[in-house]
Amino acid sequence: MKAVLAIVSRVILEMRHDKRTIALMFLAPLLILTLMFFLFKTNSDNQTKVGYENLDKTLLRAVQNKNLKLDHYASGRSAKDLIKQNNLSAFINQSGRQLTVTYSNSDLSQTAIVRQSLQVANTKILVAHLTKLIQQAKAQSQLLPGKMPAAKQASPQQYKTKSNYLYGSRDSTFFQSFLPVFMGFFVFFFVFLISGISLLTERTSGTLDRLLATPIRRSQIIVGYLIGYGLFACLQTLLIVFYVIAVLKVEILGALWLVIMIDLLLALIALAMGIFVSTFASSEFQMIQFIPLIVVPQVFFSGLIPVDHMAGWLQAIAHIMPLYYGASALTNVIEKNWQLGDIWKSLAILCLFVIIFIALNILGMRRYRRV
């Protein structure tokens, strides 16, 4: 029993001296819970944007509700172009009693809202027609039998709907919808963790100290590590992308080379960030402790929760997260067929993150030696 108490006492004393571990153990969960509290208090008043052409007044009145923002667009342009240019969730075109609905389908919840709104509109029209027939029947029943006119049974205005999907199909799953976010996150997370721990091992094993004892410059050390670990990060990125396409059979509407480029930029940012963060850790355990502070918040701002629905101050935080730009660019390329000219701003910001963290790494080397 004394041996057990001795071990317990030693662990407690070690933890008392490791203030960083204690702070992360008690404060990090509270920080994440607080962030989640505000994130899930998203604005529920946001509407789904839907464009339409040639809708008759009866259907237009029936389909209107608080969840939809309906905008009319002139004829002459394809539904695909209108959806892309105006960031619409769907576009409705009417020809007689035939409705052609083209869904973006990049957000399954918005697709469901549009589909349900059309079903409710059809039901409203049918109920209104039946109510009118009942009222006519009551009015006719009050007349004398000899003066009762012949009843006219008008058929209700039922609309036939044809659905088209720009991304996926009617049977698309939420995994397919969030795949770009998952792809970017897994590339970022594993490269960040492995690169940070690997450089930490270089330090604890004395390899970095031996390098610093030579005339090599700080910038050369950082570039060497970036290229060395970067080769493996590139292989991992290519493996993830081709596994998603070849094995999971996920549809990619945009250019494959753009998807690979975005993932490689995310991997490079994670690599540079992991190397930088590792300079503040003295063990693998401390490196893992940075995950709740650096990686977990980025997941929340990556698109799993629509950033546009967040409070203004939360949107400002999202715009300093690399994964926000990477995941949004991946989503737009994979699900909306955006081209290089459409996402160049996100790519430029990702490149800026790379430059910033490389510069921070070079400055961080001064902690070990001035070169």
N, C-alpha and C positions, 0 to 999 in steps of 0.2 A: 504493500500500500504506500510505503514511503517513497518508493521509486516512481509510482504513478503521480504522487503529489509533487515530486521534484520536477517531473516532466511538465506538469500543468503549470507550475510556478515559472519554469523557464520560458514556456510559450507566452505566458502573460507578460513577463518582463520584456521579451522580444517585441511583442505587439505594442507595448507602451512606448518603446523607443522608435517604432515605425509609425510616425504620425501620419504619413501619407496613406498607408494602408488603412488605418483607423478612419481617416477622413473619408476615403472612398467607400469603405464598408458601410458607414452610417449616412453619409450625405448623398452619395450617388443614387441610391434607390429613391430618396426623397426628391432629388432633382428630376429624375426620369418620371416619377409619378406626377409631379407638378406639371411637367411639360405635357404629359398625356392628358391631364385634366383640362388644360386649355386647348389642346389640339382637338379633342373630341367634343368641345363646345363650339363646333363649326357652325357657320351661319346656315340655318336650314331654309332661308328664304331665297336661296339661289335657284334660278330657273334654268330649265333645259332649253337651249336654243334650237328652234325648228323653223326651217324655211318652207314656203309653200307657193304653189302656182295653180291658178284656175280652180281654186276651191269654191264651191257654191256657198251662199250665205248660211244655209241650213247647217251644213257640216261645219263651217267655220265657227258658228255660234256654239255648236254642240261640243267641239273639241277644245274650246278655250277653257283653261283652268289655271289655278295659281302656280302650278308646277311647270307650265310651258310658257315660253316667250316666242310668239309667232311673228314672223317677218315675211312680208311678201317680196318676191323677186321677179323681175321681168323675165319673160321667156327669151330663149336664144342661147342660154348657157346650160351646160350639162349639170346634172345633180352632183356629180363627183367634183367638178370644179367649184361649184357654189359651196359645198361642204368644206372643202379645203381652204378656200379663200376667206370664208366667214366663220370658220370654226363651229360649224353646225353639228348637232347630234344626229339630225335626220332632215330629209327633204321630201315633201309630199307633193305629188302631181296628180291632178284629177283629169280624167277623160271620160265623160259620161258618168257612169256609176262605177267605173274602174279607178281605184286608187293605186298609184305606184309609189311605194315608200322606200327610199334609199337611206339606209342607216350607216352612219360612220362606224358604229359598233366598237369603237375604241374604249368606251365606257359602258359596260353591260347594264349598270344601274340606270343610265340615261336612256339606253335602248328600251329597257323594260318600261320606263315612264311613258315614252312615246307610244309604244305598243298598247299599253293599258289605256292610255288616253283615247286612242282610236277605238278600242273596244267599247269603252264607256260612251263615246260619242254615238256609235252605232246603236247602243242600247237606248240612249236618250231619244234618238230619232224614232226608234220603233215604239217606245212607250208613248211618245207624243202622238204618233199616228194612231195607236190603239185608243188613247184617251179621246182623240177627236172622233173616232168611230163610235165610241160609247156615248158621247154627247149627242151625236147625230141620231143614234138609235133612240135615246131618251126623248129627243125632240119629236121624232116621228111617231113614237108610241102614244103621245098625247093627242095626236090627230085622230079624227074619226076614221074607222077602217076603210070606208069608201073613198076618203080623200087622201089616204096615205100614198105618197109617191113611191115609186120603185126605188129600193135602196141601191146606191152605187158603191161597190166595194173597190176602192182604190188600193192598189198594192203599196206597201210601205217602201220607202227609199232605202233599201239595203245596199251597202257598198261592198264590192269585192275588192280585196286588198292583195296586191302583189308586192312582196318584200325582196329588196336587194341589199346585200351587205358588202361594204367596201373592204372590211377586214373580218375574217372568220366567217361564221355562218350563224344560223338561228341556234345551233347547238353549241356555240362557243362557251367555254368555261371561264371562271374568274382567273384561273391560272394563266390562260392565254392572254387575258386582258392585262394582267400585271406582270407578264413575263419580262418585258423590257426592264422593269424596276428590279425584279429578282436577278436578272442577268448582270446588270450594273452593280448591284449590291454584292453579289458573290465574288465578282472580279475584285471589287474594292476591298472587301473584308479580308479575304484570304491573302491577297498580296500585302496588305497593310500588316497583318499579323505575322506572316512568315518573314517578311523583310525586316521588321523590327526585331524579332527574336533572333534572326540570323546575325544581324549586326551586333546585337547584344552579346551573342556567343563569341563574335570576333573580339570584342572588348574583354570579356571575362577570361578568354583563353590566352590573351596577351598578343594576339595577331595584330590588332590595331596599334598597340603600343610599339611593336617592332616597326610597323610602317611609319609611325610618327617619328621614330628615331632616325629615319633616312631624310635626305633633302627633298623628298617629294612634297608637292604643294597640297594645300587643303582642297583646292578645286579639283586636282587630279585624283585625290582619294575619293571624293564624292562621285565624280563622273565615273570612275572605275567601278565603284559599287553599284551605281545606277545601271551601267551597261551590263555588268555581270549578273545581277539579280534580275535586271530587266529582260534578259533573254528568256529566263524561265517564266517570268510574268507573261511575256508574249505567247509562249507555248501554252500556258494555262488558259489565256484568253481565247486563243484559236481553238483549243479543245472544247471550251464551253460553248462557243458560237456554233461550231460544226456539230456538236452533240445535240444542241437544241434543234438544228435544222434536220440532220440526218436521222436521229433516233426518235426525238419527240415529235417530229413532223410539224413543227410550228411554222406558220406562214409568215413570211417577211415581205411586205409590199415594196419597201424601198431598196436601195442599193446595198448589197452585202458588204462592199468595201467601206461604206460609211459606218455600218454597224461595227465592223472590226476596228475602224479608226477611233470611234468613240470609246469602245471598250479598252483599247490600248492607251488612250489618254487617261482614262480612269485608273488603269493599272499603274501608269507612270506616276500619277498623283499619289496613289496609295503607297507606292514604293518610296517616293520622296518623303511623304508624311510619316511613314513607318520608321524610316531611318532617322528623321528629325526627332520624333517622340522617344525613340530608344535612347537618345542621349540623356534623357531625364530619368531613365529607369536603371536600377542596379541589379535587377534579376528578371527572369522570365515572368515571375508572378506579378511584379510591378508593371511589366509591359502589358499583361492581360488586364490589369486594373484600369488602363486607359480606354478600354473598349466602351464602357458605359458612357464615358464623357465625349468620345470622339466619333465612334461608329454608330452607336444606338440612336443618337439624335438625328443623324443623317438619314436613317431609315424612315423616320417619321416625315421628313421633308422631301422624300424621294418621289412622291406621287401616290403612295398607298392611300394617303388622305389628300384630297384635292387641295392644292395650295391656294387656289383662288377663293376657296370657301373659308379660309382661315382669317383670323383677326389681322389687322394691318401690321402690328408689331411682330406677329409670328411670320408673316410673309417676308418682312425685312430680314428675319433670322434665316429663312429659307434661302435667300439670295446670297448668303455667304457660305453655303454648303456646296462643295464640289459635286456631291451625288445628286443634288437637285438639278443641276445643269446637264449632267451626264444622263440621268434617267429620263428627263424630259426630252432630250435629243433622241435617245433610243426609242422612246415611245412614238415620237413624231415620224421617225424614219420607218420603224417596223410596222406601225399600225395606220399611218396616214400618208405614207409614200412621199415624205418631204425630201427635198434634194439639198445639195450642199449650200445653195444660195439661201435656203430657208433656215438653216441651222448654224450659219457661220458665226453668229454672235455667241452662241453657246460654246462652239469649238474654240473661239478666241478666248473666252473666259477660262475654259479648261486649260488652255496653254498658259494663260497668265498664272493660274494656280501652280502649274509645274515650275515656272520660273521663280515664283515666290518661295516655294519650299526648297528648291535647289539653293537659292541664295541663303535661306535660313540654315540649311545644312552646312554650307561653307562657313557661315558665321559661328555655327555651333561647334565647329572643330576647334575654335579658340579655347574652348573649355579644357581641351587636352594639351594643346601646344600652339604657340604662335609661330606661323611659318611665313 
